[in-house]
């Protein structure tokens, strides 16, 4: 553990960056999402810096949930349609919990009735036939729901079971692992996940709801009067976030994805970019993207507001990719004063290496 800068801020950052592990508070346990910020770390930072909170790489909405729990206004954006779907569900109005459960129960009952739907081979190869048909019936039922807020929550519940019921090994692995799921259990799982989400939403403050939209952090500034931008942008060369959503795109793309191709091309720091362009060119592009999004977010901060970034070093071809220096340089170039930073080593079990994760805070004068 290493830290420097303003003593009080450095202590907060050091405590936050040391935190690891699962936290099931409120809606955090709903829907898997890769590489999420630790909720307790987000809570510490939010408690330290005042004002409305914005996350321009909001992912599954961890920062937004913690901001709502702290009684703060919250907003977020992301290029990924799955991210915004999940983040909206995790930060939805608690009053939607009851209509969600009611509608999900009816959809699950209908999904157990034998009415087959035509499905493309690219979907069928990932599921047992009866599982694919239960999912198809659920999808058809969701499409028929008139109330947009409830329908969006049902799509999020549907998304939460698409990989779990498939032959895909996990959300982050595309390896095909066939297994048997008894008939009827996919519909039961859908209803169960809807009930879980309803219970979780009821742990949020009454009337709480975050503003979440699709957007590119390099171009979309935070809302006016934002006091804290807290975010964890993609680490260079570590993940391909958007291709991980292959199955969800097959099932829900027609309804929710919009221009998925444009988001795929625009993704920041993607591992495939380092493979295709080569290390030097891809890292140069990542630095340019980092400078662009930090300038945009810093420009939208209120006077005295803070930008706090969680970023980890990449690992490409067995060699580390420095993420800290470009982040600090971009903060300074954007006119921010770097307040404090802290770093901690993390084991990368998949690659058999140690990578370093950093928390950096800067303020607008």
Secondary structure as UniProt FT lines:
FT   STRAND          2..5
FT   HELIX           7..17
FT   TURN            26..29
FT   TURN            34..35
FT   HELIX           39..48
FT   STRAND          52..55
FT   TURN            56..57
FT   TURN            59..60
FT   HELIX           62..69
FT   TURN            70..71
FT   STRAND          74..78
FT   HELIX           81..90
FT   TURN            94..95
FT   HELIX           96..111
FT   HELIX           121..124
FT   TURN            125..126
FT   HELIX           129..143
FT   HELIX           148..162
FT   TURN            163..165
FT   STRAND          168..170
FT   TURN            171..172
FT   STRAND          173..176
FT   TURN            183..184
FT   HELIX           185..201
FT   TURN            202..203
FT   TURN            206..207
FT   STRAND          211..214
FT   TURN            217..219
FT   TURN            224..225
FT   STRAND          226..231
FT   TURN            236..238
FT   HELIX           242..245
FT   HELIX           246..252
FT   HELIX           253..257
FT   HELIX           260..266
FT   TURN            268..269
FT   HELIX           271..277
FT   HELIX           279..299
FT   STRAND          301..312
FT   STRAND          314..316
FT   TURN            317..318
FT   STRAND          319..321
FT   HELIX           324..333
FT   TURN            334..335
FT   STRAND          336..348
FT   TURN            349..352
FT   STRAND          353..364
//
